[in-house]
Amino acid sequence: MIEEIRISSLGVIDESVLELGEGLSVITGETGAGKTMLVTALGLLLGGRADSGAVRTGRRGARVEGLVTAGPAVAAAVEEHGGEIEDERVLLARQVSAEGRSRAFLGGASVPASALGRVGSALVAVHGQSDQHRLLRPEAQREALDAYTGAPLAQVLQRYQGDHARLRSVVQELREVLGSARERAREADVLRLGLEEVEALDPVAGEESDLAAEEARLGYADTLREGAETAREALSSDQDAPDALGAVAAARRALEGVREHDPEAASLAGRVAEVSYLLADVAADVASYATGLETDPARLSVVSERRAALTGLTRKYGETIAEVLEWARDASQRLLLLDGSDDRVEELRAERLELRRRLAADAATMSAHRTEAAARLGATVTTELGALSMPHARLQVTLDRTPDERGLELDGGTWRFGPHGVDDVELLLAANTGSEPRPLGKGASGGELSRVMLALEVTLAATRPVPTFVFDEVDAGVGGKAAVEIGRRLAALARTSQVLVVTHLPQVAAFADRHVVVRKSSDGSVTTSGLEVLDDAGRVQELSRMLAGMESSDTALAHAQELLDVAQEFAHDGGPTSSR
């Protein structure tokens, strides 16, 4: 339940606070005073789209706050977003800047506007004149019947919609698999050729660098041998020519002869000895290297061919042999998937068949639930219409199906189906005795549509309880006795739910437990509206204005008092006004 709404800088409303309670609250006021701004404020508070044009001219932004009773659904949302609940109440808030930016708050925590929307769906049902036109749409009529049918249908529908979504996914995948058969075959051929080429060479990661080094060594074998022989001769000559080992040996002998005379000379002698050992080792290694170098044209040819083949692989499948091997692993896995696509097609076809079988069974069950509920809904709404000054009206809820050769097979036919089953739901209205029921869009006036929607809402209130109902001039096009009966039904609905009504009809306003008037004032340049809760005398004057356009007319005042007396009689018969 909404306990309080606080509005700042929204449209013509500068600063206003509206305290609400149980029962029926009506909002009235002159045309252009800003009555619908309350509905706009509620829309913002409940996660609706923010419009910077609603910000009061000259202000930086608008703000709407609402204090609501925290039922289980609201409390769960607050806990989820880290908000706070105080005394079983939650503060909702929405800010809209003049530039169009919007912020939402739930229990003091900043949240997305969608979070307020989830809270609002569990808290408030808003109905405006646009909802009358929405009621003409087939999906809205089906939703009304489904809501009335209740839990038995909802359980089956949830399972059905899960299978329906899966069926769409299976059909899409099957279409892709079958539609790309040629592309898959070409891809598989390319992968096989590549894998055969890699397997034929059987490369090893890193071998390209080893082969490059070997090729360079084989290609310059003679030059390398000549250089090595020259170096060996310089280090250790076979021709008794001066060499490095001889020169070092002479140096060592010279220092060894004087080492006992000076410690430094002894140190130098030791170091020269180390050089001689190292030089001897190097001379031996150079000699071994020179001996091991052989010219092998056959091996050079093999290495060059291997390198060329590996280069061909790296040109096609990767920068290095390691990358080529990685490509081969991935290609093998991909080829397995492509070769197994025929098995996947059979799996998908089998799953599609099973899903269609389950969908047909659930669609038949839903049709049975809807058919049973349609008769009850039609009878109940017809009774409500009789109470709304349409005593001869009759509402009929019909179910039909559309043949489709690609649809679901059930009850001896093949029917078009969607996410809600195979049923096309339509509301038909016979407004007068003897007239044939016709679709609402063809057989109902604006005033009759208003009453049909109200009758539906009263009927559905027991099956989908909502704490608060908001009606924005749903009584448009209605007057006289029918308006009085609409007031009665709204008051009856207010016995179990909080009801907030924006109305221009005094017959409706007379049944209010709380009457709020939107008053407009102007200083010549700026128009401002404010909210005022009326006392008994104020209510008589406001009803007089609504009846005759005059607040001081004795006749209008008497008529206004008469309307209030009628409402009081209804209250004493069990209406909500008797306790308020």
Rosetta blueprint (number, residue, H / E / L):
1 M L
2 I E
3 E E
4 E E
5 I E
6 R E
7 I E
8 S E
9 S E
10 L E
11 G L
12 V L
13 I E
14 D E
15 E E
16 S E
17 V E
18 L E
19 E E
20 L L
21 G L
22 E L
23 G L
24 L E
25 S E
26 V E
27 I E
28 T E
29 G E
30 E L
31 T L
32 G L
33 A L
34 G L
35 K H
36 T H
37 M H
38 L H
39 V H
40 T H
41 A H
42 L H
43 G H
44 L H
45 L H
46 L L
47 G L
48 G L
49 R L
50 A L
51 D L
52 S H
53 G H
54 A H
55 V E
56 R L
57 T L
58 G L
59 R L
60 R L
61 G E
62 A E
63 R E
64 V E
65 E E
66 G E
67 L E
68 V E
69 T E
70 A L
71 G L
72 P H
73 A H
74 V H
75 A H
76 A H
77 A H
78 V H
79 E H
80 E H
81 H L
82 G L
83 G L
84 E L
85 I L
86 E E
87 D L
88 E L
89 R E
90 V E
91 L E
92 L E
93 A E
94 R E
95 Q E
96 V E
97 S E
98 A L
99 E L
100 G L
101 R L
102 S E
103 R E
104 A E
105 F E
106 L E
107 G L
108 G L
109 A E
110 S E
111 V E
112 P L
113 A H
114 S H
115 A H
116 L H
117 G H
118 R H
119 V H
120 G H
121 S H
122 A H
123 L H
124 V E
125 A E
126 V E
127 H E
128 G E
129 Q H
130 S H
131 D H
132 Q H
133 H H
134 R H
135 L L
136 L L
137 R L
138 P H
139 E H
140 A H
141 Q H
142 R H
143 E H
144 A H
145 L H
146 D H
147 A H
148 Y H
149 T H
150 G L
151 A H
152 P H
153 L H
154 A H
155 Q H
156 V H
157 L H
158 Q H
159 R H
160 Y H
161 Q H
162 G H
163 D H
164 H H
165 A H
166 R H
167 L H
168 R H
169 S H
170 V H
171 V H
172 Q H
173 E H
174 L H
175 R H
176 E H
177 V H
178 L H
179 G H
180 S L
181 A H
182 R H
183 E H
184 R H
185 A H
186 R H
187 E H
188 A H
189 D H
190 V H
191 L H
192 R H
193 L H
194 G H
195 L H
196 E H
197 E H
198 V H
199 E H
200 A H
201 L H
202 D L
203 P L
204 V L
205 A L
206 G L
207 E H
208 E H
209 S H
210 D H
211 L H
212 A H
213 A H
214 E H
215 E H
216 A H
217 R H
218 L H
219 G H
220 Y L
221 A H
222 D H
223 T H
224 L H
225 R H
226 E H
227 G H
228 A H
229 E H
230 T H
231 A H
232 R H
233 E H
234 A H
235 L H
236 S L
237 S L
238 D L
239 Q L
240 D L
241 A L
242 P L
243 D L
244 A H
245 L H
246 G H
247 A H
248 V H
249 A H
250 A H
251 A H
252 R H
253 R H
254 A H
255 L H
256 E H
257 G L
258 V L
259 R H
260 E H
261 H H
262 D L
263 P H
264 E H
265 A H
266 A H
267 S H
268 L H
269 A H
270 G H
271 R H
272 V H
273 A H
274 E H
275 V H
276 S H
277 Y H
278 L H
279 L H
280 A H
281 D H
282 V H
283 A H
284 A H
285 D H
286 V H
287 A H
288 S H
289 Y H
290 A H
291 T H
292 G H
293 L L
294 E L
295 T L
296 D L
297 P H
298 A H
299 R H
300 L H
301 S H
302 V H
303 V H
304 S H
305 E H
306 R H
307 R H
308 A H
309 A H
310 L H
311 T H
312 G H
313 L H
314 T H
315 R H
316 K H
317 Y H
318 G L
319 E L
320 T L
321 I H
322 A H
323 E H
324 V H
325 L H
326 E H
327 W H
328 A H
329 R H
330 D H
331 A H
332 S H
333 Q H
334 R H
335 L H
336 L H
337 L H
338 L H
339 D H
340 G L
341 S H
342 D H
343 D H
344 R H
345 V H
346 E H
347 E H
348 L H
349 R H
350 A H
351 E H
352 R H
353 L H
354 E H
355 L H
356 R H
357 R H
358 R H
359 L H
360 A H
361 A H
362 D H
363 A H
364 A H
365 T H
366 M H
367 S H
368 A H
369 H H
370 R H
371 T H
372 E H
373 A H
374 A H
375 A H
376 R H
377 L H
378 G H
379 A H
380 T H
381 V H
382 T H
383 T H
384 E H
385 L H
386 G H
387 A H
388 L L
389 S L
390 M L
391 P L
392 H L
393 A L
394 R E
395 L E
396 Q E
397 V E
398 T E
399 L E
400 D E
401 R L
402 T L
403 P E
404 D E
405 E E
406 R E
407 G E
408 L E
409 E E
410 L E
411 D L
412 G L
413 G E
414 T E
415 W E
416 R L
417 F L
418 G E
419 P L
420 H L
421 G E
422 V L
423 D L
424 D E
425 V E
426 E E
427 L E
428 L E
429 L E
430 A E
431 A L
432 N L
433 T L
434 G L
435 S L
436 E L
437 P L
438 R E
439 P E
440 L H
441 G H
442 K H
443 G H
444 A L
445 S L
446 G H
447 G H
448 E H
449 L H
450 S H
451 R H
452 V H
453 M H
454 L H
455 A H
456 L H
457 E H
458 V H
459 T H
460 L H
461 A L
462 A L
463 T L
464 R L
465 P L
466 V L
467 P L
468 T E
469 F E
470 V E
471 F E
472 D E
473 E L
474 V L
475 D L
476 A L
477 G L
478 V L
479 G L
480 G H
481 K H
482 A H
483 A H
484 V H
485 E H
486 I H
487 G H
488 R H
489 R H
490 L H
491 A H
492 A H
493 L H
494 A L
495 R L
496 T L
497 S L
498 Q E
499 V E
500 L E
501 V E
502 V E
503 T L
504 H L
505 L L
506 P H
507 Q H
508 V H
509 A H
510 A L
511 F L
512 A L
513 D L
514 R E
515 H E
516 V E
517 V E
518 V E
519 R E
520 K E
521 S E
522 S E
523 D L
524 G L
525 S L
526 V L
527 T E
528 T E
529 S E
530 G E
531 L E
532 E E
533 V E
534 L L
535 D L
536 D H
537 A H
538 G H
539 R H
540 V H
541 Q H
542 E H
543 L H
544 S H
545 R H
546 M H
547 L H
548 A H
549 G L
550 M L
551 E L
552 S L
553 S L
554 D H
555 T H
556 A H
557 L H
558 A H
559 H H
560 A H
561 Q H
562 E H
563 L H
564 L H
565 D H
566 V H
567 A H
568 Q H
569 E H
570 F H
571 A H
572 H H
573 D L
574 G L
575 G L
576 P H
577 T H
578 S H
579 S H
580 R L
